[in-house]
Amino acid sequence: MIKGIGIDAVDLVRIKEIIEKKPRFAARVLTPDELAIFQQLPPKRQVEFLAGRYACKEAFAKAWGTGIGKVTFQELAILNDELGAPYVSQSPHQGQVFVSITHTDTVAVAQILLAE
């Protein structure tokens, strides 16, 4: 049974500007494991990675029905499996969590589905 669904889109230029102006933003949004991955990426991929994770966490909060605040960025972690597919490795949801992330040259989009 589906418990919630959320989607979010993030402008890559906005994320690039935030990274440049507020370097600690990435550490605020990303968990330590995500941040370790982020720091190993080249700058263009850092923007895509951070935007995708930000969109995932916002989409999760929408699916959860609370928005960011009741669930924090640090309570949610999105890693990649051995094939590179994203998965939610940490969340307050006790059931299944399905995630999809995509991006173009200008936008990152993530969708989350919460199930029992």
CNS distance restraints for C-alpha pairs under 8 A (distance, minus, plus):
assign (resid   1 and name CA) (resid 115 and name CA) 5.51 0.50 0.50
assign (resid   1 and name CA) (resid 116 and name CA) 5.61 0.50 0.50
assign (resid   2 and name CA) (resid 113 and name CA) 7.21 0.50 0.50
assign (resid   2 and name CA) (resid 114 and name CA) 5.95 0.50 0.50
assign (resid   2 and name CA) (resid 115 and name CA) 4.40 0.50 0.50
assign (resid   2 and name CA) (resid 116 and name CA) 6.65 0.50 0.50
assign (resid   3 and name CA) (resid  63 and name CA) 7.74 0.50 0.50
assign (resid   3 and name CA) (resid 113 and name CA) 7.71 0.50 0.50
assign (resid   3 and name CA) (resid 114 and name CA) 5.26 0.50 0.50
assign (resid   3 and name CA) (resid 115 and name CA) 5.13 0.50 0.50
assign (resid   3 and name CA) (resid 116 and name CA) 6.75 0.50 0.50
assign (resid   4 and name CA) (resid  62 and name CA) 7.95 0.50 0.50
assign (resid   4 and name CA) (resid  63 and name CA) 4.37 0.50 0.50
assign (resid   4 and name CA) (resid  64 and name CA) 6.16 0.50 0.50
assign (resid   4 and name CA) (resid  65 and name CA) 7.47 0.50 0.50
assign (resid   4 and name CA) (resid 113 and name CA) 5.89 0.50 0.50
assign (resid   4 and name CA) (resid 114 and name CA) 5.00 0.50 0.50
assign (resid   4 and name CA) (resid 115 and name CA) 7.09 0.50 0.50
assign (resid   5 and name CA) (resid  59 and name CA) 7.69 0.50 0.50
assign (resid   5 and name CA) (resid  60 and name CA) 7.67 0.50 0.50
assign (resid   5 and name CA) (resid  62 and name CA) 7.13 0.50 0.50
assign (resid   5 and name CA) (resid  63 and name CA) 4.31 0.50 0.50
assign (resid   5 and name CA) (resid  64 and name CA) 7.80 0.50 0.50
assign (resid   5 and name CA) (resid 111 and name CA) 7.41 0.50 0.50
assign (resid   5 and name CA) (resid 112 and name CA) 5.63 0.50 0.50
assign (resid   5 and name CA) (resid 113 and name CA) 4.51 0.50 0.50
assign (resid   5 and name CA) (resid 114 and name CA) 6.20 0.50 0.50
assign (resid   6 and name CA) (resid  58 and name CA) 7.92 0.50 0.50
assign (resid   6 and name CA) (resid  59 and name CA) 4.38 0.50 0.50
assign (resid   6 and name CA) (resid  60 and name CA) 5.93 0.50 0.50
assign (resid   6 and name CA) (resid  61 and name CA) 7.44 0.50 0.50
assign (resid   6 and name CA) (resid  62 and name CA) 4.97 0.50 0.50
assign (resid   6 and name CA) (resid  63 and name CA) 4.32 0.50 0.50
assign (resid   6 and name CA) (resid  64 and name CA) 7.99 0.50 0.50
assign (resid   6 and name CA) (resid 111 and name CA) 5.67 0.50 0.50
assign (resid   6 and name CA) (resid 112 and name CA) 5.18 0.50 0.50
assign (resid   6 and name CA) (resid 113 and name CA) 6.61 0.50 0.50
assign (resid   7 and name CA) (resid  55 and name CA) 7.62 0.50 0.50
assign (resid   7 and name CA) (resid  56 and name CA) 7.67 0.50 0.50
assign (resid   7 and name CA) (resid  58 and name CA) 7.62 0.50 0.50
assign (resid   7 and name CA) (resid  59 and name CA) 4.53 0.50 0.50
assign (resid   7 and name CA) (resid  60 and name CA) 7.78 0.50 0.50
assign (resid   7 and name CA) (resid  62 and name CA) 7.35 0.50 0.50
assign (resid   7 and name CA) (resid  63 and name CA) 7.93 0.50 0.50
assign (resid   7 and name CA) (resid 109 and name CA) 7.25 0.50 0.50
assign (resid   7 and name CA) (resid 110 and name CA) 5.64 0.50 0.50
assign (resid   7 and name CA) (resid 111 and name CA) 4.30 0.50 0.50
assign (resid   7 and name CA) (resid 112 and name CA) 6.35 0.50 0.50
assign (resid   8 and name CA) (resid  55 and name CA) 5.12 0.50 0.50
assign (resid   8 and name CA) (resid  56 and name CA) 7.02 0.50 0.50
assign (resid   8 and name CA) (resid  58 and name CA) 6.25 0.50 0.50
assign (resid   8 and name CA) (resid  59 and name CA) 5.13 0.50 0.50
assign (resid   8 and name CA) (resid 109 and name CA) 5.68 0.50 0.50
assign (resid   8 and name CA) (resid 110 and name CA) 5.54 0.50 0.50
assign (resid   8 and name CA) (resid 111 and name CA) 6.64 0.50 0.50
assign (resid   9 and name CA) (resid  55 and name CA) 5.88 0.50 0.50
assign (resid   9 and name CA) (resid 107 and name CA) 6.58 0.50 0.50
assign (resid   9 and name CA) (resid 108 and name CA) 5.59 0.50 0.50
assign (resid   9 and name CA) (resid 109 and name CA) 4.29 0.50 0.50
assign (resid   9 and name CA) (resid 110 and name CA) 6.59 0.50 0.50
assign (resid  10 and name CA) (resid  14 and name CA) 7.80 0.50 0.50
assign (resid  10 and name CA) (resid  15 and name CA) 7.72 0.50 0.50
assign (resid  10 and name CA) (resid  51 and name CA) 6.03 0.50 0.50
assign (resid  10 and name CA) (resid  52 and name CA) 7.59 0.50 0.50
assign (resid  10 and name CA) (resid  54 and name CA) 7.71 0.50 0.50
assign (resid  10 and name CA) (resid  55 and name CA) 6.08 0.50 0.50
assign (resid  10 and name CA) (resid 107 and name CA) 5.56 0.50 0.50
assign (resid  10 and name CA) (resid 108 and name CA) 5.17 0.50 0.50
assign (resid  10 and name CA) (resid 109 and name CA) 6.39 0.50 0.50
assign (resid  11 and name CA) (resid  15 and name CA) 6.60 0.50 0.50
assign (resid  11 and name CA) (resid  51 and name CA) 7.54 0.50 0.50
assign (resid  11 and name CA) (resid 106 and name CA) 5.98 0.50 0.50
assign (resid  11 and name CA) (resid 107 and name CA) 4.66 0.50 0.50
assign (resid  11 and name CA) (resid 108 and name CA) 6.54 0.50 0.50
assign (resid  12 and name CA) (resid  16 and name CA) 6.13 0.50 0.50
assign (resid  12 and name CA) (resid  47 and name CA) 6.52 0.50 0.50
assign (resid  12 and name CA) (resid  48 and name CA) 6.77 0.50 0.50
assign (resid  12 and name CA) (resid  51 and name CA) 6.43 0.50 0.50
assign (resid  12 and name CA) (resid 105 and name CA) 7.60 0.50 0.50
assign (resid  12 and name CA) (resid 106 and name CA) 5.23 0.50 0.50
assign (resid  12 and name CA) (resid 107 and name CA) 5.33 0.50 0.50
assign (resid  12 and name CA) (resid 108 and name CA) 6.71 0.50 0.50
assign (resid  13 and name CA) (resid  17 and name CA) 6.19 0.50 0.50
assign (resid  13 and name CA) (resid 106 and name CA) 6.79 0.50 0.50
assign (resid  14 and name CA) (resid  18 and name CA) 6.23 0.50 0.50
assign (resid  15 and name CA) (resid  19 and name CA) 6.13 0.50 0.50
assign (resid  15 and name CA) (resid  47 and name CA) 6.26 0.50 0.50
assign (resid  15 and name CA) (resid  50 and name CA) 7.52 0.50 0.50
assign (resid  15 and name CA) (resid  51 and name CA) 6.26 0.50 0.50
assign (resid  16 and name CA) (resid  20 and name CA) 6.32 0.50 0.50
assign (resid  16 and name CA) (resid  47 and name CA) 5.71 0.50 0.50
assign (resid  17 and name CA) (resid  21 and name CA) 6.13 0.50 0.50
assign (resid  18 and name CA) (resid  22 and name CA) 5.46 0.50 0.50
assign (resid  18 and name CA) (resid  23 and name CA) 7.40 0.50 0.50
assign (resid  18 and name CA) (resid  25 and name CA) 7.19 0.50 0.50
assign (resid  19 and name CA) (resid  23 and name CA) 4.99 0.50 0.50
assign (resid  19 and name CA) (resid  24 and name CA) 7.71 0.50 0.50
assign (resid  19 and name CA) (resid  25 and name CA) 6.54 0.50 0.50
assign (resid  19 and name CA) (resid  26 and name CA) 7.11 0.50 0.50
assign (resid  19 and name CA) (resid  47 and name CA) 7.85 0.50 0.50
assign (resid  24 and name CA) (resid  28 and name CA) 6.48 0.50 0.50
assign (resid  25 and name CA) (resid  29 and name CA) 6.38 0.50 0.50
assign (resid  26 and name CA) (resid  30 and name CA) 5.76 0.50 0.50
assign (resid  26 and name CA) (resid  35 and name CA) 7.12 0.50 0.50
assign (resid  26 and name CA) (resid  50 and name CA) 6.90 0.50 0.50
assign (resid  27 and name CA) (resid  31 and name CA) 6.99 0.50 0.50
assign (resid  27 and name CA) (resid  32 and name CA) 7.59 0.50 0.50
assign (resid  27 and name CA) (resid  35 and name CA) 6.45 0.50 0.50
assign (resid  28 and name CA) (resid  73 and name CA) 7.30 0.50 0.50
assign (resid  28 and name CA) (resid  74 and name CA) 7.60 0.50 0.50
assign (resid  29 and name CA) (resid  53 and name CA) 8.00 0.50 0.50
assign (resid  29 and name CA) (resid  54 and name CA) 6.70 0.50 0.50
assign (resid  29 and name CA) (resid  73 and name CA) 5.25 0.50 0.50
assign (resid  29 and name CA) (resid  74 and name CA) 6.73 0.50 0.50
assign (resid  30 and name CA) (resid  34 and name CA) 5.43 0.50 0.50
assign (resid  30 and name CA) (resid  35 and name CA) 5.45 0.50 0.50
assign (resid  30 and name CA) (resid  50 and name CA) 7.70 0.50 0.50
assign (resid  30 and name CA) (resid  53 and name CA) 7.51 0.50 0.50
assign (resid  30 and name CA) (resid  73 and name CA) 6.82 0.50 0.50
assign (resid  30 and name CA) (resid  74 and name CA) 6.61 0.50 0.50
assign (resid  30 and name CA) (resid  77 and name CA) 7.40 0.50 0.50
assign (resid  31 and name CA) (resid  35 and name CA) 5.96 0.50 0.50
assign (resid  31 and name CA) (resid  73 and name CA) 7.64 0.50 0.50
assign (resid  31 and name CA) (resid  74 and name CA) 5.44 0.50 0.50
assign (resid  31 and name CA) (resid  76 and name CA) 7.60 0.50 0.50
assign (resid  31 and name CA) (resid  77 and name CA) 6.25 0.50 0.50
assign (resid  32 and name CA) (resid  36 and name CA) 6.16 0.50 0.50
assign (resid  33 and name CA) (resid  37 and name CA) 6.69 0.50 0.50
assign (resid  34 and name CA) (resid  38 and name CA) 6.20 0.50 0.50
assign (resid  34 and name CA) (resid  77 and name CA) 7.05 0.50 0.50
assign (resid  34 and name CA) (resid  78 and name CA) 7.21 0.50 0.50
assign (resid  34 and name CA) (resid  79 and name CA) 6.73 0.50 0.50
assign (resid  35 and name CA) (resid  39 and name CA) 6.07 0.50 0.50
assign (resid  36 and name CA) (resid  40 and name CA) 6.72 0.50 0.50
assign (resid  37 and name CA) (resid  41 and name CA) 6.85 0.50 0.50
assign (resid  38 and name CA) (resid  46 and name CA) 5.65 0.50 0.50
assign (resid  38 and name CA) (resid  49 and name CA) 6.79 0.50 0.50
assign (resid  38 and name CA) (resid  50 and name CA) 7.33 0.50 0.50
assign (resid  39 and name CA) (resid  46 and name CA) 7.45 0.50 0.50
assign (resid  41 and name CA) (resid  45 and name CA) 5.81 0.50 0.50
assign (resid  41 and name CA) (resid  46 and name CA) 5.59 0.50 0.50
assign (resid  42 and name CA) (resid  46 and name CA) 6.10 0.50 0.50
assign (resid  43 and name CA) (resid  47 and name CA) 6.46 0.50 0.50
assign (resid  44 and name CA) (resid  48 and name CA) 6.58 0.50 0.50
assign (resid  45 and name CA) (resid  49 and name CA) 5.87 0.50 0.50
assign (resid  46 and name CA) (resid  50 and name CA) 5.97 0.50 0.50
assign (resid  47 and name CA) (resid  51 and name CA) 5.96 0.50 0.50
assign (resid  48 and name CA) (resid  52 and name CA) 5.99 0.50 0.50
assign (resid  48 and name CA) (resid 103 and name CA) 7.37 0.50 0.50
assign (resid  48 and name CA) (resid 108 and name CA) 6.91 0.50 0.50
assign (resid  49 and name CA) (resid  53 and name CA) 6.18 0.50 0.50
assign (resid  50 and name CA) (resid  54 and name CA) 5.94 0.50 0.50
assign (resid  51 and name CA) (resid  55 and name CA) 6.05 0.50 0.50
assign (resid  51 and name CA) (resid 108 and name CA) 5.95 0.50 0.50
assign (resid  52 and name CA) (resid  56 and name CA) 6.13 0.50 0.50
assign (resid  52 and name CA) (resid 101 and name CA) 6.25 0.50 0.50
assign (resid  52 and name CA) (resid 102 and name CA) 7.44 0.50 0.50
assign (resid  52 and name CA) (resid 103 and name CA) 7.64 0.50 0.50
assign (resid  52 and name CA) (resid 108 and name CA) 5.46 0.50 0.50
assign (resid  52 and name CA) (resid 109 and name CA) 6.54 0.50 0.50
assign (resid  52 and name CA) (resid 110 and name CA) 6.49 0.50 0.50
assign (resid  53 and name CA) (resid  57 and name CA) 6.17 0.50 0.50
assign (resid  53 and name CA) (resid  78 and name CA) 6.69 0.50 0.50
assign (resid  54 and name CA) (resid  58 and name CA) 6.22 0.50 0.50
assign (resid  55 and name CA) (resid  59 and name CA) 5.97 0.50 0.50
assign (resid  55 and name CA) (resid 108 and name CA) 7.06 0.50 0.50
assign (resid  55 and name CA) (resid 109 and name CA) 6.17 0.50 0.50
assign (resid  55 and name CA) (resid 110 and name CA) 5.38 0.50 0.50
assign (resid  56 and name CA) (resid  60 and name CA) 6.02 0.50 0.50
assign (resid  56 and name CA) (resid  78 and name CA) 7.74 0.50 0.50
assign (resid  56 and name CA) (resid  99 and name CA) 7.49 0.50 0.50
assign (resid  56 and name CA) (resid 101 and name CA) 7.38 0.50 0.50
assign (resid  56 and name CA) (resid 109 and name CA) 7.85 0.50 0.50
assign (resid  56 and name CA) (resid 110 and name CA) 5.06 0.50 0.50
assign (resid  56 and name CA) (resid 111 and name CA) 6.56 0.50 0.50
assign (resid  56 and name CA) (resid 112 and name CA) 6.86 0.50 0.50
assign (resid  57 and name CA) (resid  61 and name CA) 6.24 0.50 0.50
assign (resid  57 and name CA) (resid  68 and name CA) 7.89 0.50 0.50
assign (resid  57 and name CA) (resid  73 and name CA) 6.40 0.50 0.50
assign (resid  57 and name CA) (resid  76 and name CA) 6.53 0.50 0.50
assign (resid  58 and name CA) (resid  62 and name CA) 6.34 0.50 0.50
assign (resid  58 and name CA) (resid  67 and name CA) 6.96 0.50 0.50
assign (resid  58 and name CA) (resid  68 and name CA) 6.47 0.50 0.50
assign (resid  59 and name CA) (resid  63 and name CA) 6.19 0.50 0.50
assign (resid  59 and name CA) (resid 110 and name CA) 6.58 0.50 0.50
assign (resid  59 and name CA) (resid 111 and name CA) 5.96 0.50 0.50
assign (resid  59 and name CA) (resid 112 and name CA) 5.81 0.50 0.50
assign (resid  60 and name CA) (resid  64 and name CA) 5.91 0.50 0.50
assign (resid  60 and name CA) (resid 111 and name CA) 7.87 0.50 0.50
assign (resid  60 and name CA) (resid 112 and name CA) 5.66 0.50 0.50
assign (resid  60 and name CA) (resid 113 and name CA) 7.85 0.50 0.50
assign (resid  61 and name CA) (resid  65 and name CA) 6.16 0.50 0.50
assign (resid  61 and name CA) (resid  66 and name CA) 5.68 0.50 0.50
assign (resid  61 and name CA) (resid  67 and name CA) 4.40 0.50 0.50
assign (resid  61 and name CA) (resid  68 and name CA) 5.51 0.50 0.50
assign (resid  61 and name CA) (resid  71 and name CA) 6.54 0.50 0.50
assign (resid  62 and name CA) (resid  66 and name CA) 6.20 0.50 0.50
assign (resid  62 and name CA) (resid  67 and name CA) 5.27 0.50 0.50
assign (resid  63 and name CA) (resid 112 and name CA) 6.77 0.50 0.50
assign (resid  63 and name CA) (resid 113 and name CA) 6.86 0.50 0.50
assign (resid  63 and name CA) (resid 114 and name CA) 6.81 0.50 0.50
assign (resid  64 and name CA) (resid  93 and name CA) 7.97 0.50 0.50
assign (resid  64 and name CA) (resid 114 and name CA) 7.75 0.50 0.50
assign (resid  66 and name CA) (resid  70 and name CA) 5.86 0.50 0.50
assign (resid  66 and name CA) (resid  71 and name CA) 7.20 0.50 0.50
assign (resid  67 and name CA) (resid  71 and name CA) 7.06 0.50 0.50
assign (resid  68 and name CA) (resid  72 and name CA) 5.78 0.50 0.50
assign (resid  68 and name CA) (resid  73 and name CA) 7.32 0.50 0.50
assign (resid  71 and name CA) (resid  75 and name CA) 6.57 0.50 0.50
assign (resid  71 and name CA) (resid  92 and name CA) 7.98 0.50 0.50
assign (resid  72 and name CA) (resid  76 and name CA) 7.03 0.50 0.50
assign (resid  73 and name CA) (resid  77 and name CA) 7.92 0.50 0.50
assign (resid  75 and name CA) (resid  90 and name CA) 6.67 0.50 0.50
assign (resid  75 and name CA) (resid  91 and name CA) 5.72 0.50 0.50
assign (resid  75 and name CA) (resid  92 and name CA) 7.09 0.50 0.50
assign (resid  76 and name CA) (resid  88 and name CA) 7.31 0.50 0.50
assign (resid  76 and name CA) (resid  89 and name CA) 7.62 0.50 0.50
assign (resid  76 and name CA) (resid  90 and name CA) 5.17 0.50 0.50
assign (resid  76 and name CA) (resid  91 and name CA) 4.78 0.50 0.50
assign (resid  76 and name CA) (resid  92 and name CA) 7.76 0.50 0.50
assign (resid  77 and name CA) (resid  88 and name CA) 5.76 0.50 0.50
assign (resid  77 and name CA) (resid  89 and name CA) 5.45 0.50 0.50
assign (resid  77 and name CA) (resid  90 and name CA) 4.88 0.50 0.50
assign (resid  77 and name CA) (resid  91 and name CA) 6.86 0.50 0.50
assign (resid  78 and name CA) (resid  86 and name CA) 6.32 0.50 0.50
assign (resid  78 and name CA) (resid  87 and name CA) 5.47 0.50 0.50
assign (resid  78 and name CA) (resid  88 and name CA) 4.43 0.50 0.50
assign (resid  78 and name CA) (resid  89 and name CA) 5.68 0.50 0.50
assign (resid  78 and name CA) (resid  90 and name CA) 7.20 0.50 0.50
assign (resid  79 and name CA) (resid  86 and name CA) 5.53 0.50 0.50
assign (resid  79 and name CA) (resid  87 and name CA) 5.59 0.50 0.50
assign (resid  79 and name CA) (resid  88 and name CA) 6.43 0.50 0.50
assign (resid  79 and name CA) (resid  89 and name CA) 6.31 0.50 0.50
assign (resid  80 and name CA) (resid  84 and name CA) 5.01 0.50 0.50
assign (resid  80 and name CA) (resid  85 and name CA) 5.11 0.50 0.50
assign (resid  80 and name CA) (resid  86 and name CA) 4.23 0.50 0.50
assign (resid  80 and name CA) (resid  87 and name CA) 5.86 0.50 0.50
assign (resid  81 and name CA) (resid  85 and name CA) 5.40 0.50 0.50
assign (resid  81 and name CA) (resid  86 and name CA) 6.35 0.50 0.50
assign (resid  81 and name CA) (resid  87 and name CA) 6.95 0.50 0.50
assign (resid  86 and name CA) (resid  99 and name CA) 6.71 0.50 0.50
assign (resid  86 and name CA) (resid 100 and name CA) 6.96 0.50 0.50
assign (resid  86 and name CA) (resid 101 and name CA) 7.42 0.50 0.50
assign (resid  87 and name CA) (resid  97 and name CA) 7.84 0.50 0.50
assign (resid  87 and name CA) (resid  98 and name CA) 6.99 0.50 0.50
assign (resid  87 and name CA) (resid  99 and name CA) 6.09 0.50 0.50
assign (resid  88 and name CA) (resid  97 and name CA) 6.50 0.50 0.50
assign (resid  88 and name CA) (resid  98 and name CA) 7.39 0.50 0.50
assign (resid  88 and name CA) (resid  99 and name CA) 7.03 0.50 0.50
assign (resid  93 and name CA) (resid  97 and name CA) 7.58 0.50 0.50
assign (resid  93 and name CA) (resid 114 and name CA) 7.61 0.50 0.50
assign (resid  94 and name CA) (resid 116 and name CA) 7.66 0.50 0.50
assign (resid  95 and name CA) (resid 114 and name CA) 7.01 0.50 0.50
assign (resid  95 and name CA) (resid 115 and name CA) 5.70 0.50 0.50
assign (resid  95 and name CA) (resid 116 and name CA) 4.54 0.50 0.50
assign (resid  96 and name CA) (resid 114 and name CA) 5.94 0.50 0.50
assign (resid  96 and name CA) (resid 115 and name CA) 5.07 0.50 0.50
assign (resid  96 and name CA) (resid 116 and name CA) 5.97 0.50 0.50
assign (resid  97 and name CA) (resid 112 and name CA) 6.91 0.50 0.50
assign (resid  97 and name CA) (resid 113 and name CA) 5.79 0.50 0.50
assign (resid  97 and name CA) (resid 114 and name CA) 4.79 0.50 0.50
assign (resid  97 and name CA) (resid 115 and name CA) 6.36 0.50 0.50
assign (resid  98 and name CA) (resid 112 and name CA) 5.61 0.50 0.50
assign (resid  98 and name CA) (resid 113 and name CA) 5.03 0.50 0.50
assign (resid  98 and name CA) (resid 114 and name CA) 6.51 0.50 0.50
assign (resid  99 and name CA) (resid 110 and name CA) 7.09 0.50 0.50
assign (resid  99 and name CA) (resid 111 and name CA) 5.69 0.50 0.50
assign (resid  99 and name CA) (resid 112 and name CA) 4.65 0.50 0.50
assign (resid  99 and name CA) (resid 113 and name CA) 6.55 0.50 0.50
assign (resid 100 and name CA) (resid 110 and name CA) 5.52 0.50 0.50
assign (resid 100 and name CA) (resid 111 and name CA) 5.28 0.50 0.50
assign (resid 100 and name CA) (resid 112 and name CA) 6.72 0.50 0.50
assign (resid 101 and name CA) (resid 108 and name CA) 7.22 0.50 0.50
assign (resid 101 and name CA) (resid 109 and name CA) 5.72 0.50 0.50
assign (resid 101 and name CA) (resid 110 and name CA) 4.33 0.50 0.50
assign (resid 101 and name CA) (resid 111 and name CA) 6.60 0.50 0.50
assign (resid 102 and name CA) (resid 108 and name CA) 5.77 0.50 0.50
assign (resid 102 and name CA) (resid 109 and name CA) 5.34 0.50 0.50
assign (resid 102 and name CA) (resid 110 and name CA) 6.45 0.50 0.50
assign (resid 103 and name CA) (resid 107 and name CA) 5.43 0.50 0.50
assign (resid 103 and name CA) (resid 108 and name CA) 4.07 0.50 0.50
assign (resid 103 and name CA) (resid 109 and name CA) 5.97 0.50 0.50
assign (resid 104 and name CA) (resid 108 and name CA) 6.52 0.50 0.50
